[in-house]
């Protein structure tokens, strides 16, 4: 049941949310930046973070193009704010041999603080790929 809910939520996010991200090189963006950059192998990318009862729910969705995108590798990094910088706390990774990837993870027993989800997607077409970095909203627990 959780997988069905995650899939539905991911599709809603994919089709209803505009995402700001760069597809050339490895550039970082912030949630309040907007770009008109177009991707070569990626149609859309989104990520979402929610925290409830000291448990982070992380969702990354990447949609490529049929007959173009051959593989998607998603790295999720849960980051905690430390003063004016961010430190990496949890690291997840998964690879999908298709043009659509929905990656949902959870981390429990979080310490109090402000968190964000950093998603790094490598979207492939054969041996060629583009790297996209996307930051989520921030959440506090």
N, CA, C and O atoms as a GROMACS GRO file, in nm:
protein
  564
    1UNK      N    1   0.082  -0.119   0.000
    1UNK     CA    2   0.000   0.000   0.000
    1UNK      C    3   0.087   0.126   0.000
    1UNK      O    4   0.054   0.224  -0.068
    2UNK      N    5   0.199   0.124   0.077
    2UNK     CA    6   0.289   0.239   0.082
    2UNK      C    7   0.349   0.267  -0.055
    2UNK      O    8   0.368   0.383  -0.093
    3UNK      N    9   0.380   0.161  -0.129
    3UNK     CA   10   0.438   0.179  -0.262
    3UNK      C   11   0.339   0.244  -0.356
    3UNK      O   12   0.377   0.329  -0.438
    4UNK      N   13   0.213   0.207  -0.346
    4UNK     CA   14   0.110   0.265  -0.432
    4UNK      C   15   0.092   0.412  -0.399
    4UNK      O   16   0.085   0.496  -0.489
    5UNK      N   17   0.087   0.444  -0.270
    5UNK     CA   18   0.071   0.584  -0.228
    5UNK      C   19   0.192   0.665  -0.272
    5UNK      O   20   0.177   0.777  -0.320
    6UNK      N   21   0.313   0.608  -0.256
    6UNK     CA   22   0.435   0.678  -0.299
    6UNK      C   23   0.434   0.703  -0.449
    6UNK      O   24   0.472   0.810  -0.495
    7UNK      N   25   0.390   0.604  -0.526
    7UNK     CA   26   0.387   0.619  -0.671
    7UNK      C   27   0.287   0.726  -0.713
    7UNK      O   28   0.316   0.808  -0.800
    8UNK      N   29   0.171   0.727  -0.651
    8UNK     CA   30   0.069   0.826  -0.684
    8UNK      C   31   0.118   0.966  -0.646
    8UNK      O   32   0.104   1.060  -0.724
    9UNK      N   33   0.176   0.979  -0.527
    9UNK     CA   34   0.229   1.107  -0.483
    9UNK      C   35   0.339   1.154  -0.577
    9UNK      O   36   0.346   1.273  -0.610
   10UNK      N   37   0.424   1.064  -0.619
   10UNK     CA   38   0.532   1.099  -0.711
   10UNK      C   39   0.479   1.149  -0.843
   10UNK      O   40   0.528   1.249  -0.896
   11UNK      N   41   0.379   1.081  -0.897
   11UNK     CA   42   0.322   1.124  -1.024
   11UNK      C   43   0.255   1.260  -1.011
   11UNK      O   44   0.264   1.343  -1.102
   12UNK      N   45   0.188   1.284  -0.899
   12UNK     CA   46   0.127   1.415  -0.875
   12UNK      C   47   0.236   1.521  -0.871
   12UNK      O   48   0.221   1.628  -0.931
   13UNK      N   49   0.346   1.492  -0.800
   13UNK     CA   50   0.455   1.588  -0.794
   13UNK      C   51   0.518   1.611  -0.930
   13UNK      O   52   0.552   1.724  -0.965
   14UNK      N   53   0.534   1.506  -1.006
   14UNK     CA   54   0.596   1.517  -1.138
   14UNK      C   55   0.513   1.605  -1.231
   14UNK      O   56   0.568   1.689  -1.302
   15UNK      N   57   0.383   1.587  -1.230
   15UNK     CA   58   0.299   1.658  -1.325
   15UNK      C   59   0.250   1.794  -1.274
   15UNK      O   60   0.204   1.876  -1.354
   16UNK      N   61   0.260   1.820  -1.143
   16UNK     CA   62   0.207   1.945  -1.090
   16UNK      C   63   0.310   2.041  -1.035
   16UNK      O   64   0.277   2.156  -1.009
   17UNK      N   65   0.433   1.999  -1.018
   17UNK     CA   66   0.533   2.084  -0.955
   17UNK      C   67   0.639   2.124  -1.054
   17UNK      O   68   0.696   2.039  -1.123
   18UNK      N   69   0.667   2.252  -1.062
   18UNK     CA   70   0.780   2.298  -1.140
   18UNK      C   71   0.905   2.282  -1.055
   18UNK      O   72   0.901   2.310  -0.935
   19UNK      N   73   1.014   2.239  -1.114
   19UNK     CA   74   1.136   2.216  -1.039
   19UNK      C   75   1.248   2.299  -1.096
   19UNK      O   76   1.260   2.315  -1.218
   20UNK      N   77   1.328   2.352  -1.008
   20UNK     CA   78   1.445   2.427  -1.051
   20UNK      C   79   1.568   2.340  -1.037
   20UNK      O   80   1.597   2.290  -0.928
   21UNK      N   81   1.638   2.321  -1.147
   21UNK     CA   82   1.760   2.240  -1.143
   21UNK      C   83   1.842   2.269  -1.268
   21UNK      O   84   1.790   2.320  -1.367
   22UNK      N   85   1.970   2.235  -1.261
   22UNK     CA   86   2.057   2.249  -1.376
   22UNK      C   87   2.092   2.111  -1.426
   22UNK      O   88   2.101   2.016  -1.348
   23UNK      N   89   2.113   2.098  -1.556
   23UNK     CA   90   2.142   1.968  -1.613
   23UNK      C   91   2.282   1.960  -1.674
   23UNK      O   92   2.322   1.854  -1.722
   24UNK      N   93   2.355   2.067  -1.672
   24UNK     CA   94   2.485   2.066  -1.735
   24UNK      C   95   2.591   2.072  -1.627
   24UNK      O   96   2.590   2.165  -1.546
   25UNK      N   97   2.681   1.977  -1.623
   25UNK     CA   98   2.781   1.972  -1.518
   25UNK      C   99   2.718   1.934  -1.387
   25UNK      O  100   2.614   1.868  -1.385
   26UNK      N  101   2.780   1.974  -1.277
   26UNK     CA  102   2.724   1.947  -1.145
   26UNK      C  103   2.706   2.078  -1.071
   26UNK      O  104   2.789   2.115  -0.989
   27UNK      N  105   2.597   2.148  -1.101
   27UNK     CA  106   2.568   2.275  -1.039
   27UNK      C  107   2.463   2.255  -0.932
   27UNK      O  108   2.371   2.175  -0.948
   28UNK      N  109   2.477   2.328  -0.824
   28UNK     CA  110   2.380   2.322  -0.716
   28UNK      C  111   2.279   2.434  -0.734
   28UNK      O  112   2.315   2.544  -0.776
   29UNK      N  113   2.154   2.407  -0.702
   29UNK     CA  114   2.051   2.509  -0.703
   29UNK      C  115   1.985   2.513  -0.567
   29UNK      O  116   1.996   2.419  -0.488
   30UNK      N  117   1.917   2.620  -0.540
   30UNK     CA  118   1.840   2.632  -0.417
   30UNK      C  119   1.694   2.634  -0.452
   30UNK      O  120   1.656   2.664  -0.565
   31UNK      N  121   1.611   2.603  -0.353
   31UNK     CA  122   1.470   2.586  -0.381
   31UNK      C  123   1.403   2.712  -0.434
   31UNK      O  124   1.296   2.704  -0.494
   32UNK      N  125   1.463   2.831  -0.411
   32UNK     CA  126   1.398   2.953  -0.458
   32UNK      C  127   1.451   3.001  -0.593
   32UNK      O  128   1.409   3.106  -0.641
   33UNK      N  129   1.541   2.926  -0.656
   33UNK     CA  130   1.594   2.964  -0.787
   33UNK      C  131   1.509   2.899  -0.897
   33UNK      O  132   1.457   2.789  -0.880
   34UNK      N  133   1.497   2.969  -1.008
   34UNK     CA  134   1.424   2.918  -1.122
   34UNK      C  135   1.515   2.926  -1.244
   34UNK      O  136   1.587   3.024  -1.261
   35UNK      N  137   1.510   2.826  -1.327
   35UNK     CA  138   1.592   2.827  -1.448
   35UNK      C  139   1.507   2.781  -1.566
   35UNK      O  140   1.411   2.706  -1.549
   36UNK      N  141   1.544   2.825  -1.683
   36UNK     CA  142   1.475   2.781  -1.803
   36UNK      C  143   1.560   2.680  -1.879
   36UNK      O  144   1.528   2.644  -1.993
   37UNK      N  145   1.668   2.636  -1.818
   37UNK     CA  146   1.757   2.538  -1.881
   37UNK      C  147   1.679   2.412  -1.917
   37UNK      O  148   1.600   2.362  -1.837
   38UNK      N  149   1.703   2.362  -2.036
   38UNK     CA  150   1.638   2.238  -2.078
   38UNK      C  151   1.737   2.125  -2.069
   38UNK      O  152   1.857   2.142  -2.088
   39UNK      N  153   1.684   2.009  -2.040
   39UNK     CA  154   1.768   1.891  -2.027
   39UNK      C  155   1.771   1.815  -2.159
   39UNK      O  156   1.681   1.828  -2.243
   40UNK      N  157   1.874   1.736  -2.175
   40UNK     CA  158   1.885   1.655  -2.296
   40UNK      C  159   1.811   1.523  -2.278
   40UNK      O  160   1.734   1.483  -2.366
   41UNK      N  161   1.833   1.457  -2.165
   41UNK     CA  162   1.776   1.324  -2.141
   41UNK      C  163   1.669   1.324  -2.033
   41UNK      O  164   1.607   1.221  -2.007
   42UNK      N  165   1.647   1.439  -1.968
   42UNK     CA  166   1.557   1.447  -1.854
   42UNK      C  167   1.439   1.537  -1.885
   42UNK      O  168   1.456   1.651  -1.927
   43UNK      N  169   1.321   1.483  -1.864
   43UNK     CA  170   1.199   1.562  -1.884
   43UNK      C  171   1.168   1.645  -1.760
   43UNK      O  172   1.133   1.762  -1.771
   44UNK      N  173   1.180   1.583  -1.642
   44UNK     CA  174   1.149   1.653  -1.518
   44UNK      C  175   1.214   1.583  -1.400
   44UNK      O  176   1.232   1.461  -1.400
   45UNK      N  177   1.248   1.661  -1.298
   45UNK     CA  178   1.301   1.607  -1.174
   45UNK      C  179   1.236   1.682  -1.058
   45UNK      O  180   1.216   1.803  -1.064
   46UNK      N  181   1.202   1.608  -0.954
   46UNK     CA  182   1.147   1.672  -0.834
   46UNK      C  183   1.192   1.593  -0.712
   46UNK      O  184   1.222   1.474  -0.720
   47UNK      N  185   1.195   1.660  -0.599
   47UNK     CA  186   1.218   1.589  -0.474
   47UNK      C  187   1.140   1.658  -0.363
   47UNK      O  188   1.103   1.774  -0.373
   48UNK      N  189   1.117   1.582  -0.258
   48UNK     CA  190   1.030   1.629  -0.151
   48UNK      C  191   1.078   1.568  -0.020
   48UNK      O  192   1.116   1.451  -0.015
   49UNK      N  193   1.076   1.648   0.085
   49UNK     CA  194   1.113   1.602   0.219
   49UNK      C  195   1.002   1.639   0.316
   49UNK      O  196   0.952   1.752   0.314
   50UNK      N  197   0.963   1.543   0.400
   50UNK     CA  198   0.873   1.573   0.511
   50UNK      C  199   0.928   1.504   0.635
   50UNK      O  200   0.989   1.397   0.626
   51UNK      N  201   0.906   1.565   0.749
   51UNK     CA  202   0.952   1.508   0.876
   51UNK      C  203   0.835   1.505   0.972
   51UNK      O  204   0.766   1.605   0.994
   52UNK      N  205   0.814   1.386   1.030
   52UNK     CA  206   0.710   1.368   1.129
   52UNK      C  207   0.760   1.270   1.235
   52UNK      O  208   0.815   1.165   1.201
   53UNK      N  209   0.741   1.303   1.359
   53UNK     CA  210   0.784   1.217   1.470
   53UNK      C  211   0.931   1.176   1.457
   53UNK      O  212   0.965   1.059   1.476
   54UNK      N  213   1.018   1.274   1.425
   54UNK     CA  214   1.163   1.251   1.410
   54UNK      C  215   1.198   1.151   1.301
   54UNK      O  216   1.304   1.090   1.305
   55UNK      N  217   1.108   1.133   1.203
   55UNK     CA  218   1.134   1.045   1.089
   55UNK      C  219   1.122   1.126   0.961
   55UNK      O  220   1.021   1.192   0.936
   56UNK      N  221   1.227   1.120   0.880
   56UNK     CA  222   1.229   1.191   0.751
   56UNK      C  223   1.179   1.098   0.642
   56UNK      O  224   1.223   0.983   0.633
   57UNK      N  225   1.088   1.146   0.562
   57UNK     CA  226   1.041   1.074   0.443
   57UNK      C  227   1.094   1.151   0.322
   57UNK      O  228   1.063   1.268   0.302
   58UNK      N  229   1.173   1.082   0.241
   58UNK     CA  230   1.241   1.143   0.127
   58UNK      C  231   1.187   1.083  -0.003
   58UNK      O  232   1.176   0.961  -0.015
   59UNK      N  233   1.155   1.168  -0.098
   59UNK     CA  234   1.100   1.122  -0.225
   59UNK      C  235   1.169   1.196  -0.339
   59UNK      O  236   1.167   1.319  -0.344
   60UNK      N  237   1.229   1.121  -0.430
   60UNK     CA  238   1.291   1.178  -0.550
   60UNK      C  239   1.227   1.112  -0.672
   60UNK      O  240   1.214   0.990  -0.679
   61UNK      N  241   1.188   1.195  -0.768
   61UNK     CA  242   1.126   1.145  -0.890
   61UNK      C  243   1.199   1.205  -1.010
   61UNK      O  244   1.218   1.326  -1.018
   62UNK      N  245   1.239   1.118  -1.101
   62UNK     CA  246   1.307   1.162  -1.223
   62UNK      C  247   1.235   1.099  -1.342
   62UNK      O  248   1.212   0.978  -1.346
   63UNK      N  249   1.199   1.183  -1.438
   63UNK     CA  250   1.132   1.133  -1.558
   63UNK      C  251   1.216   1.172  -1.679
   63UNK      O  252   1.245   1.289  -1.702
   64UNK      N  253   1.255   1.071  -1.756
   64UNK     CA  254   1.328   1.094  -1.880
   64UNK      C  255   1.235   1.085  -1.998
   64UNK      O  256   1.115   1.111  -1.987
   65UNK      N  257   1.291   1.047  -2.112
   65UNK     CA  258   1.214   1.034  -2.235
   65UNK      C  259   1.217   0.889  -2.283
   65UNK      O  260   1.323   0.827  -2.285
   66UNK      N  261   1.101   0.834  -2.322
   66UNK     CA  262   1.100   0.698  -2.379
   66UNK      C  263   1.191   0.695  -2.503
   66UNK      O  264   1.196   0.792  -2.579
   67UNK      N  265   1.259   0.586  -2.522
   67UNK     CA  266   1.347   0.564  -2.637
   67UNK      C  267   1.469   0.657  -2.639
   67UNK      O  268   1.546   0.655  -2.736
   68UNK      N  269   1.488   0.736  -2.535
   68UNK     CA  270   1.607   0.822  -2.524
   68UNK      C  271   1.681   0.790  -2.395
   68UNK      O  272   1.799   0.755  -2.398
   69UNK      N  273   1.610   0.802  -2.283
   69UNK     CA  274   1.669   0.777  -2.152
   69UNK      C  275   1.677   0.626  -2.130
   69UNK      O  276   1.578   0.555  -2.144
   70UNK      N  277   1.797   0.578  -2.095
   70UNK     CA  278   1.817   0.434  -2.078
   70UNK      C  279   1.838   0.392  -1.933
   70UNK      O  280   1.812   0.277  -1.898
   71UNK      N  281   1.884   0.484  -1.849
   71UNK     CA  282   1.913   0.450  -1.709
   71UNK      C  283   1.911   0.576  -1.626
   71UNK      O  284   1.948   0.684  -1.674
   72UNK      N  285   1.868   0.563  -1.500
   72UNK     CA  286   1.868   0.675  -1.407
   72UNK      C  287   1.930   0.628  -1.276
   72UNK      O  288   1.890   0.526  -1.219
   73UNK      N  289   2.028   0.703  -1.229
   73UNK     CA  290   2.094   0.674  -1.101
   73UNK      C  291   2.061   0.790  -1.007
   73UNK      O  292   2.091   0.906  -1.037
   74UNK      N  293   1.999   0.758  -0.893
   74UNK     CA  294   1.958   0.861  -0.798
   74UNK      C  295   2.038   0.846  -0.668
   74UNK      O  296   2.046   0.738  -0.610
   75UNK      N  297   2.097   0.956  -0.626
   75UNK     CA  298   2.160   0.963  -0.494
   75UNK      C  299   2.077   1.058  -0.409
   75UNK      O  300   2.047   1.170  -0.451
   76UNK      N  301   2.040   1.014  -0.290
   76UNK     CA  302   1.969   1.099  -0.195
   76UNK      C  303   2.062   1.124  -0.077
   76UNK      O  304   2.117   1.030  -0.019
   77UNK      N  305   2.079   1.250  -0.043
   77UNK     CA  306   2.162   1.287   0.071
   77UNK      C  307   2.076   1.372   0.164
   77UNK      O  308   2.033   1.482   0.126
   78UNK      N  309   2.051   1.322   0.283
   78UNK     CA  310   1.977   1.399   0.383
   78UNK      C  311   2.079   1.488   0.454
   78UNK      O  312   2.174   1.438   0.515
   79UNK      N  313   2.058   1.618   0.446
   79UNK     CA  314   2.153   1.713   0.503
   79UNK      C  315   2.091   1.787   0.621
   79UNK      O  316   1.972   1.816   0.622
   80UNK      N  317   2.176   1.816   0.720
   80UNK     CA  318   2.133   1.889   0.839
   80UNK      C  319   2.206   2.023   0.842
   80UNK      O  320   2.326   2.030   0.817
   81UNK      N  321   2.132   2.128   0.875
   81UNK     CA  322   2.192   2.261   0.882
   81UNK      C  323   2.281   2.270   1.005
   81UNK      O  324   2.241   2.234   1.116
   82UNK      N  325   2.402   2.320   0.982
   82UNK     CA  326   2.500   2.335   1.090
   82UNK      C  327   2.553   2.477   1.081
   82UNK      O  328   2.650   2.503   1.009
   83UNK      N  329   2.492   2.570   1.155
   83UNK     CA  330   2.528   2.711   1.143
   83UNK      C  331   2.481   2.764   1.009
   83UNK      O  332   2.361   2.764   0.980
   84UNK      N  333   2.575   2.809   0.927
   84UNK     CA  334   2.539   2.860   0.794
   84UNK      C  335   2.568   2.758   0.684
   84UNK      O  336   2.549   2.788   0.566
   85UNK      N  337   2.613   2.638   0.720
   85UNK     CA  338   2.643   2.536   0.620
   85UNK      C  339   2.556   2.412   0.643
   85UNK      O  340   2.480   2.406   0.739
   86UNK      N  341   2.570   2.316   0.553
   86UNK     CA  342   2.493   2.192   0.560
   86UNK      C  343   2.589   2.075   0.569
   86UNK      O  344   2.689   2.070   0.498
   87UNK      N  345   2.558   1.980   0.657
   87UNK     CA  346   2.641   1.860   0.668
   87UNK      C  347   2.559   1.738   0.625
   87UNK      O  348   2.439   1.730   0.652
   88UNK      N  349   2.627   1.643   0.559
   88UNK     CA  350   2.561   1.522   0.511
   88UNK      C  351   2.541   1.425   0.627
   88UNK      O  352   2.636   1.394   0.699
   89UNK      N  353   2.419   1.377   0.644
   89UNK     CA  354   2.388   1.285   0.754
   89UNK      C  355   2.357   1.144   0.708
   89UNK      O  356   2.403   1.047   0.768
   90UNK      N  357   2.280   1.130   0.600
   90UNK     CA  358   2.239   0.998   0.552
   90UNK      C  359   2.254   0.998   0.400
   90UNK      O  360   2.228   1.098   0.334
   91UNK      N  361   2.296   0.883   0.346
   91UNK     CA  362   2.323   0.872   0.203
   91UNK      C  363   2.255   0.747   0.150
   91UNK      O  364   2.281   0.636   0.198
   92UNK      N  365   2.167   0.764   0.050
   92UNK     CA  366   2.100   0.651  -0.016
   92UNK      C  367   2.132   0.657  -0.165
   92UNK      O  368   2.156   0.764  -0.220
   93UNK      N  369   2.133   0.541  -0.231
   93UNK     CA  370   2.160   0.537  -0.375
   93UNK      C  371   2.083   0.422  -0.439
   93UNK      O  372   2.070   0.315  -0.380
   94UNK      N  373   2.031   0.446  -0.560
   94UNK     CA  374   1.961   0.341  -0.633
   94UNK      C  375   1.971   0.369  -0.782
   94UNK      O  376   1.981   0.485  -0.824
   95UNK      N  377   1.969   0.262  -0.863
   95UNK     CA  378   1.977   0.274  -1.008
   95UNK      C  379   1.858   0.205  -1.071
   95UNK      O  380   1.817   0.097  -1.028
   96UNK      N  381   1.802   0.269  -1.174
   96UNK     CA  382   1.685   0.218  -1.244
   96UNK      C  383   1.720   0.207  -1.392
   96UNK      O  384   1.771   0.302  -1.451
   97UNK      N  385   1.693   0.094  -1.452
   97UNK     CA  386   1.720   0.072  -1.594
   97UNK      C  387   1.595   0.100  -1.677
   97UNK      O  388   1.547   0.015  -1.752
   98UNK      N  389   1.543   0.220  -1.661
   98UNK     CA  390   1.423   0.264  -1.730
   98UNK      C  391   1.425   0.416  -1.740
   98UNK      O  392   1.519   0.479  -1.691
   99UNK      N  393   1.325   0.475  -1.800
   99UNK     CA  394   1.325   0.620  -1.817
   99UNK      C  395   1.245   0.694  -1.709
   99UNK      O  396   1.237   0.817  -1.712
  100UNK      N  397   1.187   0.621  -1.614
  100UNK     CA  398   1.118   0.683  -1.502
  100UNK      C  399   1.168   0.620  -1.372
  100UNK      O  400   1.177   0.497  -1.362
  101UNK      N  401   1.202   0.703  -1.274
  101UNK     CA  402   1.251   0.653  -1.146
  101UNK      C  403   1.180   0.725  -1.033
  101UNK      O  404   1.171   0.847  -1.031
  102UNK      N  405   1.129   0.646  -0.939
  102UNK     CA  406   1.065   0.699  -0.819
  102UNK      C  407   1.136   0.634  -0.701
  102UNK      O  408   1.127   0.512  -0.682
  103UNK      N  409   1.206   0.714  -0.623
  103UNK     CA  410   1.287   0.662  -0.513
  103UNK      C  411   1.238   0.722  -0.382
  103UNK      O  412   1.243   0.843  -0.362
  104UNK      N  413   1.190   0.634  -0.295
  104UNK     CA  414   1.135   0.676  -0.166
  104UNK      C  415   1.214   0.609  -0.054
  104UNK      O  416   1.228   0.487  -0.053
  105UNK      N  417   1.264   0.689   0.041
  105UNK     CA  418   1.339   0.635   0.154
  105UNK      C  419   1.292   0.702   0.282
  105UNK      O  420   1.223   0.804   0.280
  106UNK      N  421   1.331   0.643   0.394
  106UNK     CA  422   1.300   0.700   0.525
  106UNK      C  423   1.420   0.688   0.617
  106UNK      O  424   1.498   0.594   0.608
  107UNK      N  425   1.433   0.785   0.706
  107UNK     CA  426   1.534   0.781   0.810
  107UNK      C  427   1.467   0.821   0.940
  107UNK      O  428   1.409   0.929   0.951
  108UNK      N  429   1.476   0.732   1.040
  108UNK     CA  430   1.412   0.760   1.169
  108UNK      C  431   1.517   0.804   1.271
  108UNK      O  432   1.637   0.806   1.242
  109UNK      N  433   1.470   0.839   1.388
  109UNK     CA  434   1.554   0.881   1.501
  109UNK      C  435   1.641   1.002   1.468
  109UNK      O  436   1.759   1.007   1.504
  110UNK      N  437   1.583   1.100   1.400
  110UNK     CA  438   1.657   1.222   1.370
  110UNK      C  439   1.675   1.306   1.495
  110UNK      O  440   1.587   1.310   1.581
  111UNK      N  441   1.788   1.373   1.503
  111UNK     CA  442   1.810   1.470   1.609
  111UNK      C  443   1.739   1.599   1.570
  111UNK      O  444   1.714   1.623   1.452
  112UNK      N  445   1.706   1.682   1.668
  112UNK     CA  446   1.637   1.807   1.635
  112UNK      C  447   1.727   1.895   1.550
  112UNK      O  448   1.849   1.897   1.566
  113UNK      N  449   1.664   1.969   1.461
  113UNK     CA  450   1.737   2.058   1.372
  113UNK      C  451   1.661   2.081   1.244
  113UNK      O  452   1.546   2.039   1.229
  114UNK      N  453   1.727   2.148   1.150
  114UNK     CA  454   1.669   2.178   1.019
  114UNK      C  455   1.736   2.090   0.915
  114UNK      O  456   1.859   2.079   0.911
  115UNK      N  457   1.655   2.027   0.830
  115UNK     CA  458   1.705   1.932   0.731
  115UNK      C  459   1.657   1.970   0.591
  115UNK      O  460   1.559   2.042   0.574
  116UNK      N  461   1.730   1.920   0.491
  116UNK     CA  462   1.687   1.927   0.352
  116UNK      C  463   1.736   1.801   0.281
  116UNK      O  464   1.828   1.733   0.327
  117UNK      N  465   1.672   1.772   0.169
  117UNK     CA  466   1.709   1.656   0.088
  117UNK      C  467   1.782   1.706  -0.037
  117UNK      O  468   1.731   1.791  -0.110
  118UNK      N  469   1.900   1.652  -0.060
  118UNK     CA  470   1.976   1.681  -0.182
  118UNK      C  471   1.966   1.558  -0.270
  118UNK      O  472   2.006   1.449  -0.230
  119UNK      N  473   1.915   1.577  -0.390
  119UNK     CA  474   1.904   1.468  -0.487
  119UNK      C  475   2.002   1.496  -0.601
  119UNK      O  476   2.002   1.604  -0.660
  120UNK      N  477   2.084   1.397  -0.630
  120UNK     CA  478   2.174   1.404  -0.745
  120UNK      C  479   2.133   1.293  -0.840
  120UNK      O  480   2.141   1.175  -0.806
  121UNK      N  481   2.089   1.331  -0.959
  121UNK     CA  482   2.044   1.232  -1.058
  121UNK      C  483   2.141   1.231  -1.175
  121UNK      O  484   2.175   1.336  -1.230
  122UNK      N  485   2.185   1.112  -1.212
  122UNK     CA  486   2.260   1.093  -1.336
  122UNK      C  487   2.163   1.024  -1.432
  122UNK      O  488   2.119   0.912  -1.408
  123UNK      N  489   2.132   1.094  -1.539
  123UNK     CA  490   2.034   1.044  -1.634
  123UNK      C  491   2.108   1.009  -1.763
  123UNK      O  492   2.172   1.094  -1.826
  124UNK      N  493   2.099   0.882  -1.801
  124UNK     CA  494   2.179   0.827  -1.910
  124UNK      C  495   2.100   0.809  -2.038
  124UNK      O  496   1.979   0.787  -2.038
  125UNK      N  497   2.173   0.820  -2.148
  125UNK     CA  498   2.129   0.774  -2.279
  125UNK      C  499   2.247   0.698  -2.335
  125UNK      O  500   2.341   0.756  -2.388
  126UNK      N  501   2.241   0.566  -2.324
  126UNK     CA  502   2.357   0.484  -2.358
  126UNK      C  503   2.468   0.511  -2.258
  126UNK      O  504   2.447   0.501  -2.138
  127UNK      N  505   2.588   0.545  -2.308
  127UNK     CA  506   2.702   0.576  -2.220
  127UNK      C  507   2.709   0.724  -2.184
  127UNK      O  508   2.785   0.762  -2.095
  128UNK      N  509   2.632   0.806  -2.250
  128UNK     CA  510   2.631   0.950  -2.225
  128UNK      C  511   2.533   0.979  -2.112
  128UNK      O  512   2.434   0.908  -2.096
  129UNK      N  513   2.560   1.085  -2.032
  129UNK     CA  514   2.468   1.119  -1.923
  129UNK      C  515   2.477   1.267  -1.890
  129UNK      O  516   2.571   1.337  -1.928
  130UNK      N  517   2.375   1.314  -1.819
  130UNK     CA  518   2.374   1.448  -1.762
  130UNK      C  519   2.352   1.434  -1.612
  130UNK      O  520   2.284   1.342  -1.566
  131UNK      N  521   2.410   1.526  -1.535
  131UNK     CA  522   2.398   1.524  -1.390
  131UNK      C  523   2.316   1.644  -1.345
  131UNK      O  524   2.343   1.758  -1.385
  132UNK      N  525   2.216   1.616  -1.262
  132UNK     CA  526   2.126   1.721  -1.214
  132UNK      C  527   2.124   1.716  -1.062
  132UNK      O  528   2.106   1.609  -1.004
  133UNK      N  529   2.143   1.830  -0.997
  133UNK     CA  530   2.137   1.839  -0.852
  133UNK      C  531   2.016   1.923  -0.814
  133UNK      O  532   1.994   2.031  -0.867
  134UNK      N  533   1.938   1.870  -0.720
  134UNK     CA  534   1.813   1.936  -0.680
  134UNK      C  535   1.802   1.934  -0.528
  134UNK      O  536   1.827   1.832  -0.466
  135UNK      N  537   1.765   2.046  -0.468
  135UNK     CA  538   1.744   2.056  -0.325
  135UNK      C  539   1.595   2.064  -0.295
  135UNK      O  540   1.519   2.125  -0.371
  136UNK      N  541   1.554   2.004  -0.185
  136UNK     CA  542   1.414   2.007  -0.144
  136UNK      C  543   1.387   2.132  -0.059
  136UNK      O  544   1.475   2.214  -0.035
  137UNK      N  545   1.264   2.141  -0.017
  137UNK     CA  546   1.225   2.234   0.086
  137UNK      C  547   1.302   2.199   0.214
  137UNK      O  548   1.358   2.090   0.224
  138UNK      N  549   1.304   2.288   0.312
  138UNK     CA  550   1.364   2.256   0.441
  138UNK      C  551   1.255   2.218   0.540
  138UNK      O  552   1.142   2.267   0.533
  139UNK      N  553   1.291   2.130   0.633
  139UNK     CA  554   1.199   2.086   0.738
  139UNK      C  555   1.272   2.086   0.871
  139UNK      O  556   1.393   2.066   0.877
  140UNK      N  557   1.198   2.110   0.976
  140UNK     CA  558   1.255   2.114   1.111
  140UNK      C  559   1.191   2.008   1.198
  140UNK      O  560   1.070   1.985   1.192
  141UNK      N  561   1.273   1.944   1.280
  141UNK     CA  562   1.218   1.850   1.378
  141UNK      C  563   1.277   1.877   1.515
  141UNK      O  564   1.243   1.809   1.611
   0.00000   0.00000   0.00000
